[in-house]
Amino acid sequence: MKAKSNRKKFFLSSFAFYLVRLPFFLLFLNQTPIYSVNPIPASLMNPVLAIQEDKGILRLISITPGNGRTGLIYTSTQDKGIPVFRKQNLILFRTSKELSLLNLNNSKSKTIKGSADAYPGNSGFLRDKSTLLFSRKNGDRWETVLYDYDKEKELKSLPGYQPFVSPDQKSILLVGNEVRYSEHGEDSMRVPIHKYSLESGELKTLAWIETDKEKLQITDVYSIADDQILVKVATEKENRLYKLPSLSGELVKLAIPFYAPLPITEQKEQVNISVSSDGKLLTFTERSDGKLGNIVIIDTKTRQRYDSSFVGCFPVIKNGSVYFLGDPEFVKFSKDRDYRPYNNFTLYELDFKKDKIRAITPISGKVELLSE
């Protein structure tokens, strides 16, 4: 949770954002045999999925929101790797060396070719195609690969990293490679934001963002409803979302944070960002430096921000509902209380319009909800 110190590290060389996202599993990366896998029954295709590490064992579990029933999908030792995305009965793993794909139907795992030292982005799979996405270094530049996991071959290589698939599954958003730009005899460093059309194959640059003069890093890009594009910006003082004011390929100024809390001058950071499958809802944990963080929801259709009264982490949106992890000892504490570590985890459902929560089930060990 040391986000402030993490932001001081050079992003492209360390991928610090990935370490923040998976803080307690990265110590255990290596490949060992899988102990057990279980296919997901059709009746449980929409459970909440959680990665659980308890007493040296790593598990992927499904939790039925209605009754809190927990099912075991996968278990192994901690050094097998980290489940990062799931698509039906396929699970994408990040290991210390490469990416691998586990098929729960036959318990077989295969290495993704060309994925040495690669990282998945904010989207792992295309919904209706046998394609997954990952980013890797090519020399000193980042590239994103579209990979057909049925045919086991690369389909396309795109410039940039942190791929995010648009809600309509028609395009991929990318943070481009930083370039040196010279204008009127003055040099500056700029980062492009790219959009790749899966229908036409066209790659467009939506905007350029100056990074060195502003002393910022562009860590993520998101596409939400109504063709709005968001970028996550990290500086010495903040780590939060901004909306791109123009998508015409121009140099843009990021002036006003996206649905920022009032007063805007208050320095906040937004972490554990999750977007609904239709792009209409966005949720994250928002916190001040050294303080607890509360769950926030943005409804992009009604243009409303909902500040919940509850402290938690790793919120996800499934079927229009928001789920998050909290510690029952302080889930109802003020967000302005000093930060304290999570010692116990419970899965909660949040009714953000009524600002009420329902406890679903406690989960032992260290836990993170899995993106899909």
Kinemage of the C-alpha trace (Angstrom):
@kinemage 1
@onewidth
@group {chain A} dominant
@subgroup {mainchain}
@vectorlist {calphas} color= white
{ca met a 1} P 0.000 0.000 0.000
{ca lys a 2} L 3.022 2.265 -0.276
{ca ala a 3} L 1.634 3.944 -3.334
{ca lys a 4} L 3.497 7.178 -2.868
{ca ser a 5} L 6.924 5.564 -2.934
{ca asn a 6} L 5.903 3.309 -5.817
{ca arg a 7} L 5.032 6.318 -7.938
{ca lys a 8} L 8.572 7.589 -7.594
{ca lys a 9} L 9.936 4.566 -9.446
{ca phe a 10} L 10.305 4.776 -13.187
{ca phe a 11} L 7.190 3.127 -14.550
{ca leu a 12} L 8.373 1.532 -17.753
{ca ser a 13} L 11.388 -0.161 -16.215
{ca ser a 14} L 9.726 -1.581 -13.133
{ca phe a 15} L 6.028 -1.928 -13.937
{ca ala a 16} L 5.366 -0.796 -10.376
{ca phe a 17} L 1.650 -0.617 -11.045
{ca tyr a 18} L 1.615 -4.392 -11.433
{ca leu a 19} L 3.303 -4.871 -8.085
{ca val a 20} L 0.723 -2.641 -6.425
{ca arg a 21} L -2.084 -4.575 -8.030
{ca leu a 22} L -0.786 -7.954 -6.778
{ca pro a 23} L 1.073 -7.081 -3.598
{ca phe a 24} L 1.215 -10.348 -1.789
{ca phe a 25} L 1.676 -13.016 -4.477
{ca leu a 26} L 4.704 -11.857 -6.439
{ca leu a 27} L 7.114 -13.428 -3.971
{ca phe a 28} L 6.029 -16.856 -5.046
{ca leu a 29} L 6.459 -16.955 -8.814
{ca asn a 30} L 7.763 -20.139 -10.415
{ca gln a 31} L 6.275 -23.197 -12.085
{ca thr a 32} L 5.320 -26.327 -10.175
{ca pro a 33} L 2.703 -28.990 -10.862
{ca ile a 34} L -0.947 -28.135 -10.349
{ca tyr a 35} L -2.609 -30.013 -7.534
{ca ser a 36} L -6.255 -29.674 -8.472
{ca val a 37} L -8.593 -27.927 -10.881
{ca asn a 38} L -12.357 -28.018 -11.170
{ca pro a 39} L -14.427 -26.891 -14.178
{ca ile a 40} L -16.922 -24.131 -13.425
{ca pro a 41} L -20.531 -25.418 -13.550
{ca ala a 42} L -22.857 -23.540 -15.899
{ca ser a 43} L -24.969 -22.440 -12.924
{ca leu a 44} L -21.939 -20.693 -11.432
{ca met a 45} L -20.668 -18.897 -14.532
{ca asn a 46} L -21.331 -15.522 -12.894
{ca pro a 47} L -19.887 -15.916 -9.411
{ca val a 48} L -17.439 -13.523 -7.825
{ca leu a 49} L -13.950 -14.972 -8.228
{ca ala a 50} L -11.242 -14.492 -5.618
{ca ile a 51} L -7.566 -15.391 -5.358
{ca gln a 52} L -6.859 -16.692 -1.861
{ca glu a 53} L -3.483 -17.385 -0.270
{ca asp a 54} L -3.723 -19.157 3.058
{ca lys a 55} L -1.044 -21.110 4.934
{ca gly a 56} L 1.147 -21.574 1.895
{ca ile a 57} L -1.581 -22.685 -0.509
{ca leu a 58} L -2.911 -20.601 -3.403
{ca arg a 59} L -6.554 -21.072 -4.393
{ca leu a 60} L -8.939 -19.652 -6.952
{ca ile a 61} L -12.432 -19.774 -5.512
{ca ser a 62} L -15.914 -18.892 -6.740
{ca ile a 63} L -18.406 -17.231 -4.414
{ca thr a 64} L -22.125 -17.214 -5.138
{ca pro a 65} L -23.361 -13.744 -4.088
{ca gly a 66} L -26.872 -14.893 -3.180
{ca asn a 67} L -25.980 -17.457 -0.531
{ca gly a 68} L -22.239 -16.996 0.011
{ca arg a 69} L -21.513 -20.543 -1.076
{ca thr a 70} L -17.843 -21.013 -1.926
{ca gly a 71} L -16.525 -23.391 -4.576
{ca leu a 72} L -12.948 -24.408 -5.293
{ca ile a 73} L -11.865 -23.891 -8.913
{ca tyr a 74} L -8.109 -24.272 -8.661
{ca thr a 75} L -5.486 -24.957 -6.012
{ca ser a 76} L -1.716 -25.346 -6.026
{ca thr a 77} L 1.359 -24.237 -4.160
{ca gln a 78} L 2.153 -20.545 -4.146
{ca asp a 79} L 5.079 -20.859 -6.526
{ca lys a 80} L 2.920 -21.981 -9.471
{ca gly a 81} L 2.060 -18.430 -10.497
{ca ile a 82} L -0.731 -15.890 -10.279
{ca pro a 83} L -4.159 -16.195 -11.912
{ca val a 84} L -4.726 -12.810 -13.552
{ca phe a 85} L -7.714 -13.254 -15.898
{ca arg a 86} L -10.439 -15.805 -16.425
{ca lys a 87} L -12.608 -16.517 -19.475
{ca gln a 88} L -15.148 -19.275 -18.902
{ca asn a 89} L -12.983 -22.339 -18.152
{ca leu a 90} L -9.694 -20.726 -19.167
{ca ile a 91} L -7.375 -19.014 -16.689
{ca leu a 92} L -4.430 -16.847 -17.711
{ca phe a 93} L -1.447 -17.093 -15.357
{ca arg a 94} L 1.575 -14.856 -14.867
{ca thr a 95} L 4.683 -16.729 -13.746
{ca ser a 96} L 8.216 -15.528 -13.124
{ca lys a 97} L 9.205 -16.418 -16.684
{ca glu a 98} L 6.159 -16.172 -18.954
{ca leu a 99} L 2.394 -16.399 -19.311
{ca ser a 100} L 0.533 -19.695 -19.309
{ca leu a 101} L -3.046 -20.713 -20.030
{ca leu a 102} L -4.829 -23.327 -17.935
{ca asn a 103} L -7.870 -25.178 -19.288
{ca leu a 104} L -10.058 -26.268 -16.388
{ca asn a 105} L -11.919 -28.773 -18.565
{ca asn a 106} L -8.897 -31.008 -19.059
{ca ser a 107} L -6.511 -29.676 -16.363
{ca lys a 108} L -3.917 -28.939 -19.041
{ca ser a 109} L -1.659 -25.900 -19.025
{ca lys a 110} L 0.269 -24.535 -21.985
{ca thr a 111} L 2.834 -21.778 -22.272
{ca ile a 112} L 1.947 -18.712 -24.328
{ca lys a 113} L 4.605 -18.514 -27.020
{ca gly a 114} L 6.587 -15.291 -27.110
{ca ser a 115} L 5.462 -14.253 -23.617
{ca ala a 116} L 8.839 -14.319 -21.858
{ca asp a 117} L 8.880 -11.481 -19.315
{ca ala a 118} L 5.485 -10.351 -20.633
{ca tyr a 119} L 2.688 -8.672 -18.690
{ca pro a 120} L -1.060 -8.833 -19.208
{ca gly a 121} L -2.754 -5.449 -19.378
{ca asn a 122} L -6.135 -4.374 -18.041
{ca ser a 123} L -7.934 -6.747 -20.423
{ca gly a 124} L -6.889 -10.366 -20.772
{ca phe a 125} L -9.176 -11.836 -23.427
{ca leu a 126} L -11.408 -10.822 -26.303
{ca arg a 127} L -14.914 -11.925 -25.385
{ca asp a 128} L -16.027 -13.775 -28.543
{ca lys a 129} L -12.694 -14.696 -30.112
{ca ser a 130} L -9.921 -17.099 -29.160
{ca thr a 131} L -7.597 -14.155 -28.585
{ca leu a 132} L -5.724 -12.932 -25.533
{ca leu a 133} L -3.600 -9.809 -25.048
{ca phe a 134} L -0.255 -9.174 -23.403
{ca ser a 135} L 2.549 -6.602 -23.485
{ca arg a 136} L 6.278 -7.240 -23.769
{ca lys a 137} L 9.503 -5.347 -24.372
{ca asn a 138} L 10.945 -5.287 -27.903
{ca gly a 139} L 14.322 -3.646 -27.486
{ca asp a 140} L 13.625 -0.468 -25.542
{ca arg a 141} L 10.014 -0.173 -26.744
{ca trp a 142} L 6.818 -1.762 -25.511
{ca glu a 143} L 4.529 -3.692 -27.827
{ca thr a 144} L 1.167 -5.384 -27.290
{ca val a 145} L 0.536 -8.781 -28.850
{ca leu a 146} L -2.787 -10.246 -29.987
{ca tyr a 147} L -2.383 -14.001 -29.579
{ca asp a 148} L -4.650 -16.804 -30.852
{ca tyr a 149} L -4.556 -19.363 -28.044
{ca asp a 150} L -6.318 -22.066 -30.099
{ca lys a 151} L -3.851 -21.875 -32.990
{ca glu a 152} L -1.009 -20.905 -30.621
{ca lys a 153} L 0.301 -18.098 -32.796
{ca glu a 154} L 0.668 -14.322 -32.749
{ca leu a 155} L -1.878 -12.436 -34.826
{ca lys a 156} L -0.758 -8.838 -34.478
{ca ser a 157} L 1.769 -6.625 -32.734
{ca leu a 158} L 0.791 -3.080 -31.724
{ca pro a 159} L 2.931 -0.247 -30.306
{ca gly a 160} L 2.320 0.417 -26.611
{ca tyr a 161} L 1.251 -1.377 -23.458
{ca gln a 162} L -1.553 -1.744 -20.893
{ca pro a 163} L -4.166 -2.863 -23.467
{ca phe a 164} L -7.808 -2.262 -22.587
{ca val a 165} L -10.640 -3.637 -24.732
{ca ser a 166} L -13.571 -1.262 -25.264
{ca pro a 167} L -16.959 -2.320 -23.845
{ca asp a 168} L -18.321 -2.993 -27.352
{ca gln a 169} L -15.309 -5.238 -28.098
{ca lys a 170} L -14.569 -3.246 -31.252
{ca ser a 171} L -11.295 -1.578 -30.293
{ca ile a 172} L -8.221 -1.804 -28.079
{ca leu a 173} L -6.835 1.215 -26.204
{ca leu a 174} L -3.096 1.462 -25.548
{ca val a 175} L -0.649 3.684 -23.706
{ca gly a 176} L 1.965 4.406 -26.361
{ca asn a 177} L 5.734 4.573 -26.036
{ca glu a 178} L 7.166 7.861 -24.807
{ca val a 179} L 8.889 9.880 -27.556
{ca arg a 180} L 11.042 12.994 -27.674
{ca tyr a 181} L 9.338 15.862 -29.478
{ca ser a 182} L 11.002 19.056 -30.656
{ca glu a 183} L 9.048 22.248 -31.269
{ca his a 184} L 10.416 25.771 -31.702
{ca gly a 185} L 13.854 24.535 -30.689
{ca glu a 186} L 12.587 23.126 -27.402
{ca asp a 187} L 12.489 19.400 -26.646
{ca ser a 188} L 9.836 17.643 -24.593
{ca met a 189} L 8.765 14.076 -23.847
{ca arg a 190} L 5.288 13.031 -24.926
{ca val a 191} L 3.185 9.889 -24.583
{ca pro a 192} L 0.584 9.000 -27.238
{ca ile a 193} L -2.727 7.274 -26.538
{ca his a 194} L -3.568 4.807 -29.322
{ca lys a 195} L -6.806 3.169 -30.462
{ca tyr a 196} L -6.716 0.023 -32.596
{ca ser a 197} L -9.880 -0.984 -34.473
{ca leu a 198} L -10.507 -4.728 -34.387
{ca glu a 199} L -12.868 -4.324 -37.351
{ca ser a 200} L -10.756 -2.283 -39.778
{ca gly a 201} L -7.265 -2.936 -38.431
{ca glu a 202} L -6.608 0.823 -38.292
{ca leu a 203} L -4.369 2.248 -35.574
{ca lys a 204} L -5.128 5.851 -34.625
{ca thr a 205} L -3.425 8.181 -32.181
{ca leu a 206} L -6.159 9.843 -30.119
{ca ala a 207} L -4.035 12.279 -28.134
{ca trp a 208} L -0.545 13.258 -27.012
{ca ile a 209} L 0.272 14.009 -23.385
{ca glu a 210} L 3.369 15.916 -22.315
{ca thr a 211} L 5.072 14.061 -19.486
{ca asp a 212} L 8.431 15.588 -18.577
{ca lys a 213} L 7.374 19.217 -18.075
{ca glu a 214} L 4.328 18.106 -16.108
{ca lys a 215} L 6.405 15.462 -14.271
{ca leu a 216} L 3.799 12.765 -14.689
{ca gln a 217} L 3.451 9.175 -15.855
{ca ile a 218} L 0.553 7.708 -17.823
{ca thr a 219} L 0.002 4.294 -16.268
{ca asp a 220} L -3.345 3.115 -17.692
{ca val a 221} L -6.021 3.888 -20.267
{ca tyr a 222} L -9.718 2.946 -20.109
{ca ser a 223} L -12.651 3.133 -22.509
{ca ile a 224} L -16.087 3.676 -20.991
{ca ala a 225} L -19.609 4.355 -22.300
{ca asp a 226} L -20.265 7.014 -24.942
{ca asp a 227} L -16.737 6.719 -26.360
{ca gln a 228} L -15.157 8.432 -23.369
{ca ile a 229} L -11.458 7.703 -22.876
{ca leu a 230} L -9.828 7.926 -19.451
{ca val a 231} L -6.162 7.878 -18.538
{ca lys a 232} L -4.681 7.229 -15.133
{ca val a 233} L -1.994 9.732 -14.209
{ca ala a 234} L 0.672 9.291 -11.541
{ca thr a 235} L 2.662 12.206 -10.139
{ca glu a 236} L 4.485 12.874 -6.889
{ca lys a 237} L 1.208 14.109 -5.415
{ca glu a 238} L -1.583 12.101 -7.021
{ca asn a 239} L -2.595 8.914 -8.781
{ca arg a 240} L -5.984 9.379 -10.402
{ca leu a 241} L -8.143 9.432 -13.513
{ca tyr a 242} L -8.528 12.145 -16.125
{ca lys a 243} L -10.785 12.256 -19.172
{ca leu a 244} L -9.102 12.984 -22.490
{ca pro a 245} L -10.585 16.355 -23.551
{ca ser a 246} L -9.955 15.688 -27.247
{ca leu a 247} L -9.612 12.569 -29.409
{ca ser a 248} L -8.336 14.198 -32.608
{ca gly a 249} L -4.645 13.394 -32.212
{ca glu a 250} L -3.694 16.723 -30.638
{ca leu a 251} L -1.514 17.607 -27.669
{ca val a 252} L -3.941 17.753 -24.740
{ca lys a 253} L -3.867 19.315 -21.300
{ca leu a 254} L -5.194 17.212 -18.424
{ca ala a 255} L -6.786 19.889 -16.291
{ca ile a 256} L -9.725 18.473 -14.327
{ca pro a 257} L -9.743 15.006 -12.693
{ca phe a 258} L -12.561 12.656 -13.699
{ca tyr a 259} L -15.458 13.115 -11.242
{ca ala a 260} L -13.044 14.244 -8.570
{ca pro a 261} L -14.132 14.672 -4.934
{ca leu a 262} L -14.652 18.207 -3.745
{ca pro a 263} L -12.599 20.213 -3.157
{ca ile a 264} L -10.579 19.209 -6.234
{ca thr a 265} L -7.445 20.668 -4.639
{ca glu a 266} L -7.432 17.823 -2.097
{ca gln a 267} L -4.843 15.241 -3.179
{ca lys a 268} L -6.420 11.809 -3.578
{ca glu a 269} L -5.428 8.614 -5.316
{ca gln a 270} L -7.713 6.165 -7.074
{ca val a 271} L -6.612 2.518 -7.050
{ca asn a 272} L -8.102 -0.920 -7.837
{ca ile a 273} L -10.042 0.510 -10.794
{ca ser a 274} L -12.737 -1.708 -12.312
{ca val a 275} L -15.062 -0.994 -15.262
{ca ser a 276} L -18.367 -2.782 -15.895
{ca ser a 277} L -18.662 -4.866 -19.069
{ca asp a 278} L -20.943 -2.253 -20.667
{ca gly a 279} L -18.733 0.661 -19.622
{ca lys a 280} L -21.544 2.419 -17.767
{ca leu a 281} L -20.192 1.938 -14.242
{ca leu a 282} L -16.719 2.545 -12.867
{ca thr a 283} L -15.551 1.746 -9.343
{ca phe a 284} L -12.336 2.186 -7.367
{ca thr a 285} L -10.876 2.686 -3.918
{ca glu a 286} L -10.111 6.349 -3.229
{ca arg a 287} L -7.782 7.420 -0.441
{ca ser a 288} L -5.597 10.188 0.872
{ca asp a 289} L -1.957 9.510 1.639
{ca gly a 290} L -1.630 7.497 4.846
{ca lys a 291} L -5.408 7.134 5.270
{ca leu a 292} L -7.969 4.400 4.800
{ca gly a 293} L -9.777 4.382 1.458
{ca asn a 294} L -13.487 4.184 0.694
{ca ile a 295} L -15.283 2.599 -2.275
{ca val a 296} L -16.428 5.065 -4.953
{ca ile a 297} L -18.735 4.416 -7.917
{ca ile a 298} L -19.174 6.572 -11.021
{ca asp a 299} L -22.368 6.133 -13.062
{ca thr a 300} L -21.368 7.455 -16.484
{ca lys a 301} L -24.933 7.405 -17.852
{ca thr a 302} L -26.523 9.472 -15.086
{ca arg a 303} L -23.245 11.358 -14.569
{ca gln a 304} L -23.321 10.817 -10.826
{ca arg a 305} L -20.563 10.077 -8.360
{ca tyr a 306} L -21.428 7.885 -5.367
{ca asp a 307} L -19.098 8.143 -2.366
{ca ser a 308} L -19.835 5.139 -0.207
{ca ser a 309} L -19.426 5.226 3.554
{ca phe a 310} L -17.431 2.007 3.534
{ca val a 311} L -13.718 1.252 3.671
{ca gly a 312} L -12.584 -1.492 1.306
{ca cys a 313} L -10.419 -2.656 -1.573
{ca phe a 314} L -10.498 -4.526 -4.901
{ca pro a 315} L -14.057 -3.586 -5.932
{ca val a 316} L -15.508 -5.365 -8.983
{ca ile a 317} L -18.745 -4.920 -10.921
{ca lys a 318} L -20.786 -7.958 -11.922
{ca asn a 319} L -24.312 -7.874 -13.336
{ca gly a 320} L -24.748 -4.266 -12.220
{ca ser a 321} L -23.753 -4.972 -8.615
{ca val a 322} L -20.604 -3.833 -6.828
{ca tyr a 323} L -18.629 -6.271 -4.682
{ca phe a 324} L -15.549 -5.498 -2.614
{ca leu a 325} L -13.324 -6.835 0.141
{ca gly a 326} L -13.346 -5.260 3.572
{ca asp a 327} L -12.165 -5.940 7.093
{ca pro a 328} L -15.229 -6.259 9.369
{ca glu a 329} L -13.270 -4.556 12.150
{ca phe a 330} L -13.135 -1.254 10.276
{ca val a 331} L -15.276 -1.506 7.127
{ca lys a 332} L -17.550 1.169 8.617
{ca phe a 333} L -14.739 3.421 9.831
{ca ser a 334} L -14.276 6.918 8.492
{ca lys a 335} L -12.092 7.051 5.382
{ca asp a 336} L -10.129 9.816 7.122
{ca arg a 337} L -8.811 7.411 9.766
{ca asp a 338} L -5.122 6.510 9.582
{ca tyr a 339} L -4.314 3.517 7.417
{ca arg a 340} L -4.195 0.111 9.067
{ca pro a 341} L -3.502 -3.287 7.470
{ca tyr a 342} L -6.291 -5.703 6.604
{ca asn a 343} L -6.127 -8.663 8.978
{ca asn a 344} L -9.449 -10.285 8.070
{ca phe a 345} L -11.336 -10.252 4.781
{ca thr a 346} L -15.065 -10.429 4.127
{ca leu a 347} L -16.749 -10.185 0.738
{ca tyr a 348} L -19.414 -7.465 0.708
{ca glu a 349} L -22.092 -6.428 -1.753
{ca leu a 350} L -22.614 -2.664 -1.972
{ca asp a 351} L -25.930 -1.037 -2.840
{ca phe a 352} L -24.294 2.222 -3.855
{ca lys a 353} L -27.534 4.124 -4.444
{ca lys a 354} L -28.729 3.426 -0.898
{ca asp a 355} L -25.201 3.388 0.584
{ca lys a 356} L -25.771 0.040 2.280
{ca ile a 357} L -23.683 -3.118 2.405
{ca arg a 358} L -24.448 -6.797 2.852
{ca ala a 359} L -21.836 -9.209 4.179
{ca ile a 360} L -21.659 -12.284 1.937
{ca thr a 361} L -18.945 -14.472 3.445
{ca pro a 362} L -15.618 -14.228 5.302
{ca ile a 363} L -12.502 -15.400 3.428
{ca ser a 364} L -9.394 -16.546 5.269
{ca gly a 365} L -5.842 -15.583 4.387
{ca lys a 366} L -4.802 -12.898 1.922
{ca val a 367} L -7.356 -12.225 -0.790
{ca glu a 368} L -7.862 -10.321 -4.026
{ca leu a 369} L -10.895 -10.334 -6.320
{ca leu a 370} L -10.097 -11.505 -9.848
{ca ser a 371} L -10.793 -9.427 -12.954
{ca glu a 372} L -12.560 -11.097 -15.869
